[in-house]
Amino acid sequence: MLNELLRGRSFLAKLLRYGVVGGLSSVLYGICTWLLVQVASLSPVTASVTGYVLAIPFSFFMQKKFAFRSDARARLEAPRFLLVHTINIIASIGIMHMTTSVLRLDYRFGVVQTMVLIPLLSFIAMNSWVFHRSGGFRDKH
C-alpha cells in the first residue's frame, strides 16, 4: 500500500509525497537556521530567512518531480513557486519576530512553528495553483 501511495497520482498520494519532501525541506531549513544562529552568529530572524531561501531549490525540484509528478515546463511553474515561497518567507519572518521579539520565547519555538504552519499552507497553493497541471484538487483518483 505504501508503494502504491508513493507512486500513485491520487490526492492522497500527492499529499503523502508532499509531506515527505516538505519534511526533508523543513529539516534542511531547521539545520541551516540552527547553524546560522549557532555558528555564524546571525540573528534568529536573519538566520530563519536565509535557511528558508537555502532550502528553496531542493524543495522546487523535489516537489515538481517527486511530489506532484509535474511534466509542465519549469519556467511556467518556477515563478508561481517563488511567489508562494516569497509569501512563506514573509510569514516565517512574522512567526520568528512574534516568537522572539513579542513573546520573548526561544527562537527554536519559531523554527518549529514555521516547520508546521508553512508546509500546510504551501500544499494548498502548490496543489491548486503552482502544479495544477499535474492534477491539483481536480484529481479524482
N, C-alpha and C positions, 0 to 999 in steps of 0.2 A: 504494500500500500504506500509506503514512504517513497519507493521508487516511482510509482505512478504519480504521486503528488509533485515530485521533483521534476518530472519530465512532462507533465500534462499542461494543457492550455486553459484549464478551468480557473475561475476566480480564486478558489481555494488554493490551487497550485501556485498561482502568481503571488498570493498573499504569503504563502509559506516561503517561497523563494525570495520574495522581497524582505521578509523577516530575517532570513539567513544573511543576505547581503547587507541589510540595514544593521544587523548585529555586528557584522565584521567591520562595517564603516564606523559604527559607534565606538567599537573597541579601538580602532585606529585613531579616531578623534580623541578619545579619552587618554590614550597613551601619549599622543602628540601634545595635548594640553598639559598633562602632568609633567612631561619632560620640559616643556617650555616654561612652566612655573618653577619647577624644582631645579633644573639645570641652567636654563637661560635667564632665570630671574625676571621673566616678563610678568606683568600684572595678570591676574586671572582672566579679566575681560579680553585683553590683547591675546593672551595665550589661547583662549577659547575660540576667538575668531580665526586665528592662524591655524589652529588644529582643525577646525572645520573646513577651511579652504584647502588644506593639505589633503583631506580625505575625499574631496570632490572628484578628481579624475578617476580614482579607483571606483567610487560609487557609480559614476555615469557608465563606465564600461560594463561593470557587473550588472547594473540594473537593466541596461539596454540588452545585453547579450544573454544573461542568465535568467534574471527575474521575469522580464516581460517578453523575452524572445522576439524583440522587435527587429524587423528587417528594413525599416524605414531608414532613410539617409540620416546620418548623424548630424549633418548640417541643418536639418529641419528640426531635430529633437534637442540638440545641444542648447540653442538659445532659450527654449522653454525650461529645460532642466536648470540652466544657470539662473533664470528668473526665479524659479521656485527656490533655489538654494540661496539666492540673494535675500529673499524674504525670510528664509530659515536663519540666515546669518543675523539679520536684524532681530529676529525672535530670540536667538541664542544670546545676543548682546543684552537684550532686555531681561532674559532669565538670569544671566550671570550678574548683571547690575542689581537686579532686585534681590537676588540671593546674598550677594556680598556687601553691597552698599546700603540697601534699605533694611533688609532683615538681619544683616551683620552675621550671617552664617558662613561656615567654611565653604570655600569655592567648590569643594567636591560635591556638595549638595546641588549646586548649579550644574555641574557636569552630569550628574545622574538625572536631573530634571530634563536637561537638554537631550540626553540619550533616550528618554522615554517619550516626551511630547513631540519632538520634531519628526521622528520617523512615522508616527501615526498620522500626522497632518500631511506629511510628504506622500504617503501611499495614496491618499485620496487624489492629490494633484497629479502624481505620476500615472496612475491608472486611468484617470478620466481625461487628462489633457496632454501630458508630455508624450506618453507612449500609447495613446488611444488607438492608433492603427493596429496595435497588437491585440486588440480585443476590448480593453477597458471594461467598464461596467456593463457593456452590452454583451459580453461573453456569457452565454447561457449554459455552458458545459459544467 
